[in-house]
Amino acid sequence: MLEVTSLTTKYGSIAALRGVSLTVGAGEVVGLIGPNGAGKTTLLGSVSGLLQPTDGAVSFQGNDVTGASPDQLLKSGLALVPEHRRIFVDLTVEENLRIGGITLKASERELALEEMMEQFPVLRSKSDTAAGFLSGGEAQQLAIGRALMSRPTLLMMDEPSLGLSPLLVDMVFDLVDDLRAKGMTMLIVEQNAGRMLAAADRAYVLRSGELVASGTGTELLERTDLFDTFVGGGT
């Protein structure tokens, strides 16, 4: 479904990604792990159109989408849950969700809205609440629900468990399992490497903008050298 080939992205003269290649197959959950500053968020930004690669290519569902704009990619079926959620704090929960469905026809948007209310009951109970008053866990559910409103083919999530309590981290990974069971394809950046590898079909390890390892979640969990060198003891 997604193929990234020799991708390089720079901030000025600094290459945050250097020749990174990866694939995500339909129905897979693929993790992207590595230390802070490894280039994980840059990769998602480069795929989703928020950043412009300086070299390499991105193919989505067989089409070359290198350098495509975020709105074009959203319409094609690629949605991103950004780091730190980026919800619209002055708008209500329902208004945030409706914005997520902006590419849908009105009738489809209403159906998608009802689906999100069923998927996330807390959002229904707080539909008229300004998003800025939500707890961290509620805000994360809203950010994921907003992305799902577009009915994506590929869902990318950047640090979905960041800043959450252990109980809410469990909620996030339970949601990943639920979405996987429904056939959702996902590419997930996650600092909690142990949990991500346990949940992923496959994963990639980035360090200093370069791909340094890949394999199944089970294979990488057994690579203690990777945790010590690249992930920091598996935390």
N, C-alpha and C positions, 0 to 999 in steps of 0.2 A: 504493500500500500504506500509506504514512504521509502524513498531511497535517497540518501545523502551521499554525495560523491566528492571526495577531496575538497571539502568545504574549508575555505579560509575567510575569516572575518576580522577586520582591523578596527581599532579605535585610534585614529590618527596613524602614527607609525608603528603602533604596538599591535601585534597579531594576537588576538584573544583566542582564535581557533586557527589551527595549522593543519590543513589537509585531513580533516576528519571525515570518515566514511562510516555509515551505518544503515541498517534497514529495519523496517517494522512491517511484519506481515499481518494480513487481515486477521482480526480476532486475537492478536497477541497483546500481552502486557509486557512492555519493554522498559527497563529501568535505566537511568543514567545517573551514575554516582561518581563521587570524587571529592577532593578537598575544596574548601572555599577558594575562589579564584581560578578554578580549573577550566572554566568556559562553558559550564552547563547551561546557565541562563542565556548566554550569548548564542548557543546553538539553537535553543528554542526560539529566541528572537529572530535568528536568521532564517529558520524554517517558516515562521509565522508571518514574515514580512515586516516585522518591527525594525529589523536591521538589514542592511544590504551587504551581502557577501562580496568580497573582492575577488574571489576565485572559487571554482568548483560549481556544483549543480545540485538542485533539489528537484526530485520528481515525486509527484503525488498522484496516486491512482493512474500511473502511466503517462502523466502529462508533465512537461517541464514547467515548473512554477518558480524557477530561480528569479528572485527580484520582484515577484508579484506583490501587490499591495495587500495589507491585512484584510481589507473588505473583500477583495477578489478571492482570497484564500478562505475566508469565512463562508462565502457563497458556494465555494467548491466542496465544503464539508470538513474544514479543518478549524478546530476551536482551541483556544488557549485559556487555561486558568492561570493568571499571572502570579508571580511571587508577591507576597503581601496582599493578595486578594484583589486590591484595586476596585472595590465596590464603590458605588456612588452614595456617599454617606448621607447626603441631604435628601435623597429620594427614598421612597418607601421600598420595602421588600418587593412588593408586586411590581412597582415601576422598574426596579433593577432587572427583574426577570423579563418583563416585557421588552426592555432594551435588548436583552440577549436574543430575543426572537425577532429582531428587526428585519431579518432577511426572509421571514416567512410570510405567507399570505395571512390575512386577518383570521380566517377560520382555523388555519393550522396553528397560529399563535395561541389561540384560546385553548386548543386541545393540548398543545405543549405545556401551557401554563398549568392546566389541571394535572398533567402528568408529573410536573415538578412538585406541585403541592402534595401529591400522593407519595412521591419519592422522599420528600423532606417535610414531614408533618409539622415541624417547628416553624417552617416558613409560612404555612397556612395560618397558624395561630398568630403570627406576627406580620401578616401581609400588609397591614396599614401602618406598621411601625417604621420610622426612619431607620435606614440601615446602619447609621452611625451609633445606634443604641444597642446593636446586637453584641452578644458575647463573641469571643474569638471563634469558638466552634460553630456558632450560628452563622457568623460572617463567612466562614469557610464553606459551609453548606450552600450559602447564597452564591458565592463565587462559582462553585461547581455547577449549581443549578442554572445560573445565568449562562454559562458556557454550553450546557446541555440543551438549553432552549433552542439553539440553532439546529438541533438534531444532527450533530456532526458525525462524520464517518470516522474521523480520528480525533481523539481528545488528548491534548497535551496538558500536563499539570506541572507547575513549577513550585516545588517545596510545599505540597499540600498539608503536611503535618507541622510546618514551622510554627513554633510558639504555642503549640497546643499541649494540654495536659496528657499524661499517658492514657487516660480513659478516652479522650477525644482522638488521640492518635489511633487507638483501636477502631473508633468510629470511621475514620478516614479509610483505613485498610479494609474494613468490612464493606465499605462502599465500593472500593476497587474490586473486591471479589464479586459483589452484586452486579456491577456494571460488566465485568468480564462474563458472568453467567448470561447476561443479556446480549452478548456478542459485541460489546464495545471494544474497539482497538484503542490502546493507550500507550503513550510515551510519557514517562514520569521522571522528572528530576526530583531526587529525594536525598536529604542529608542523613536521614536515618537509614544507613546502608543495610544493616541487618534485616530490618523489616522489609525494605524494598526488595532485597534479594530473595527473601522468603516468599514474597508475593509475585515476583516476576517470572515470566517464562524464560526470558533472556535479559541480559544486562550488559552495559558498556561502562568501562571505567575511564574517566578523563583525568589527565594531570597536565597542568600548565598548557592547556589548549590542544593537547594531543591525545589520541586514543592509545591507551597503554594495555588494555586487556578487554576481553569479551568472552561471553559464554553463558550457559544456563545459570539461573540463580543458584542452583545446588553446586555447580562447579566453582563459581566464584566464592560462595560461602566457605568452601574448603580451602581457598587460597589465603592462608593466614598472612602470607607476605604482602598481599594486596592491602589487607586491612591495616597492617602495621605501617606500610609505606605511603599508601595513597588515601586511606580512609580514616586513619587514626584509631586503630584498635577496635573497629567494628561498631562504633557508636553511631 
